[in-house]
Amino acid sequence: MFSIRNRLVQAEHVSSPKVHSEEAHVQTGRDAEKSLLCALEKRGVNRSDIFCGLRVPDDFQMRKHEIDLVVLTGNGIYVIEVKNWSGTVTVSKDGKSWIQRKSERSSEHASIEYDLKHDNVLEQQRLRANLLRNHLIRKDICLPMKVFRPYVVFMNDRIKLPDDLASMKEIILPERYTQFLESFQFTYLSSIRDALVPGFISGQLSYSSMESTRAVLKSIGTWDVIQLNGGKQLIGDFKSCSQISPNRQETEKLQFVHQRNAITATLWAILGYTPQVSVSMLQRGGTGWIWNASNGSINIPYNMSITFRIAGEELDSQIPANEIDYIQISI
């Protein structure tokens, strides 16, 4: 009787997992990146030439710097940081920091103001562009620094920058956003020019340079992503699971399938079964119109934990399998 009672409690736990909602500011920032990505695709940029969340190693291979978007074009390599900031931005006296003053409503008739201190975002972006160039050089792709174009794109209309910052070509404010997107527009005239005029004259990247660069960019790792029940995403590194050892080169995603129907879960518990989670290992590049190619699947106990190092944390976290929708695996 005790074991039946345990299984019924487990069935209830499985069918009503904890809901993890994404924080509003995180979701709006993620939506801003997706909006820019979609806008670039609409302007004719191939999805295969847009790289998201690349983690580029520093010169000593000791730490990695994340780049929101890298866009490979014949005109150059765009290294883009996307910001959905609101408020007023000022620069510190030493120029090393940007101070963001935000205002939030605390009640119906009152609001509070506070300051957020950030590293100089533009200098950080220039550093990332330089690190990306150095990484390509280590891979025998030697391109001049002028090919790399760092940008900081502000997507929120409620942002105000000082005039000296706003006038910089690397800073894209909402009023210049459309013009920025139009610079990616591919025309038949430009394709004819690229075919006829040598790259050293036109300043364009050669097709061979683009092919080599594309191959290296594809090989740069990104973050692993866990999506929890409710939509919240955890960004970091998938460490281990005692029963799952995916090959990163072959597996793109771990899809978790749960028994969320309370009646069915209860019936299985009465029949003597303990809840399990089915995990499918989806093939990298195996996405199809109707189904995704799989490298196999495995059933694991619903209360098993996944070891995951969340970005910015010093210790590993144990994420319950019952609360996971999927794990996106980077290379």
N, C-alpha and C positions, 0 to 999 in steps of 0.2 A: 504493500500500500504506500509505503514511504517513497519508493522509486516512482510509482505512478504520479504521486503528488509532485515530485521533483520535475517529472517530464511535463506535467501540465503547467507548472510555473515557467519552464523553459519555453513551452509553446506560446505562452502569453508574451514572454520577453521577445521572441522572434517576430511575432505578428504585430507588435507595437514598439518598434525601436525608437531610441531617442532621435529627435529631429534637430539637426544642426543647420541653422540659418546663417547665410553669409552676412557679414557686417556690411552696412550700407556703403561706407566709403570704399571698402575693398571691391564691392561689386561694381560701383560706378567707375572706378579706375580700370577694372577689367573690361567693362563695356566700352570705355573710351578706346582702348587698344583694339578691340574687335571692330569698332566703328572705322578706325583708320585703316585697318587691314582690308575691310570690305570696300572702302572707298578707293584704295589702291587697285584692287582687282577690277573695279568698275572702270578705272582709267586704263585698263589693258595690261597691267602688270601681271605676269604669270605667277600663279600661286607657288610654283616651284622656285621662284626667285625671291620669295618673302620668307624670312627666317625669324621665328619668334622665340624670345627667351633664351638666346644663346649665352652660354657661360664660358667666357673667354679667359684662359689662364693668364696670370701676370708673367713678367719676364723671368721670374725665378720659380714658376710653376708651384707656388705656395698657396695661392688663393685664386678664386675665380670671380670675375666681374660679369654681372648679368646685363645684357643688352635687350631692351624691349623688342625692337624690330631692326633687322638688317635687310635692306632692299638692294638687290643686285641689278644694275641696269647698265646699258652701254655708256651712259654719261658718268657713271661712278658708282661707288658703294655708299649707300645712305645708312648712317648709323643713328637710329632714332630713339629718343626717350620720350614717352608719352606721359603727360601730366594732366590730371583732371582737377588741379588746384582751384580753389576760390580764395578771395580775399586780396590783400595788398602785399606785394613782395618788395622788400628793400634789401640792399647789400650791406654787409657789415663793413666797418671801417677798414679792416685789413683785407677785405675782398675775398676772404676764404669761406664765408657763409652767406646764405640767403635766409632772410627772416620773413616768414610768412605770417601775417596777422589775419586771423580768422575771427568771424563773429557768428555765434550760434544762439538761437533763441532758447532761453532757459524757461520762459513761461509765456503766457499770452501777451504780456505787456513789457517784458524785459528780455534782454539778451546779454550775453557775456562775450568779451573779447579776450583772446589769448594769442601768444606768439609760438610758432614752431620754428626751430632752427634746423636748417638743412646744410649739408656741404654744398659748395658752389656747384650747382647742377650742370652748368655749361662746361666748367673745367673738368668735371667728372666725365662728361660725355666726350670731350676731346681726349681724355685719357683712355677711355674705352676704345675710341677709334684708333688710337695709336697702338693699343694692345692687340686689337684685331689685325692691324697691319703687321705687327711683329710676329703674330701667330702664323699668318700666311707666309711670311718670309721664312720661318722655320720649316714650312712645308714646301719650300722652293718656289713660291709664287711671290716675285719681287715687284711690287707696284709702288709708284711714287705716292707720297703722302697726300698730294692734291687730289688723288682719286677718292680718298675717304672723306665723306661729308657728314660731320656730326650735326645733328639737329635736336632741339628740344621743342616739342609740339604741345602747346597748351590748348586743351579742347573745351574748357569751360569759359563761357562768356563772362562769368563773374570773377575775372582775374584782372589785376591791375599791376603793371610793372613800371619801374622808373623809365624815363625816356631813353637813357643811355643803353639799358638792357633791351627795351622793346625795339630799338632801331637796329640791333645786330642781326645779320643775315641768318645766323644759326638759330635764332629765336622765332618761332612761328606762333603768333597770336591768332585768335579766332578770326579776326578781320583779314588775315593773310592766308587763311587755311585753304580756301578754294584755289588761290593762285599757286600755292605750294603743290596741291594735287595736280594742277594742270601741267606742272613741270615734268610729270611722269607720263603725260599723254604720248602715246606712240602713234606716229603717222606714217603713211606710205612714203611720203617724201623723205622722211628721216631714214626709212629702211633702204631706200635707193641710195641715199648719201652714204650710209654705213657700208653698203656693198661696194661702192665705187671709190670712196676716198680712204686711203690708208689711215690706220688708227693714229700713227705718229703725227699726222697732219691735222686730223679732225679732233684729236684729243679723246676719241672714243676708246673704250676697251675693246680689244680684239676678241673674236669669237673663241679662240683658243684660251685666252686669259679668262674669259667668262666661264668657260667649261671647267677649267682647272679650279677656279675660285668657287664655283658652285659645288664641286665635289668636296672641297675642304669644308665649306660652310655646312654641308649636310652631315659631315662627320663630327661636328662640334656638339657636345652634349648640351642638353637643357635640364630643367628640373623634372623630377618625377612629380606626379600630381595624384593625390587621393581625393576623390569626390565622396563626401559623406552623405548619408541619408538626409535630405532637406536642402541640398545644394551647396553647402559650404565646401570649399576646396582647401586642402593642405598642400603647400608647396615645399619640396625638399628632396630627400634621397631615400628611396626604398632600400632598406637594409636586408631584411630577411623574413622568412616565414618557415617554420620547421618542415612544412609539407609542400612548399612551393619554391622552386628554384628556376625562374624563367631565364632563358638565354636572351640577353638584351638585344643582340643582333637580329634575332628571329622573332621576338615577341614585342608587340607594340602596346598591348593593353591586357590587363587582367579584369575580366568582367565578372562581377559577383552577382549570383542569382539566389534570391532568398524566398523562403516560404512565408509570405506576408498575410495569407488568408487565415484568419483566426480559427474558423471552423475546421478547415483542412488540417492545420497544425495540431489542433486538439484531437482530431480523430487519429492522426499518426501517433500522438503521444499515448492514447489509450491502447493502441495496438502494440506499443512497446518500443517505438522508434524515438531516438533522440534527434533533435534538429541538426541539420547540416546545411552548409552553404556550398553551392556548386560554383566553381571558379573555372572560367574558360580562358585559355591563353590565346588571344587573337594574334594572328600572324602580322608581322610588320609589312605594310604595303599591301595587305590582303583584303582591303576594303572593297566590297562589291555593291552592285545596285540593290540586291535582295538580301544577301547575307555576307558575313565576314569569314574569311578562311581562318581556321583554328589550328593551333599546334597541339590541341588536346585539352582535356578538362579533368578536374579532380574535385572530389568532395572532401571538405574539411569540417571539423566541428564548429558550430556556430559561435562558440565562446573562445575560439582561438584568437590570438592577438598577432598583429602585423607590426614588426619593428620598423620604425620610420623616423628619420632625423628631419624635423621641421626646420626650414631655412631660418637661420639666425639663432637657433637654439644650440646649447652646448651638450645636451644629453638626448639620447634616443627616447622616443615616445612609443608606447604600446597602444595601437589602434585596434579596437575590437572588430573582428571580421563582420559581425552582425550589423555594424553601422556603416559599412563601406558599400558604395555603389560600384565604383571601379577604381583601378589604379592605372594611370597612364605612365608607361615606362619609356624613359629617354634612352638614347644610345649610350 
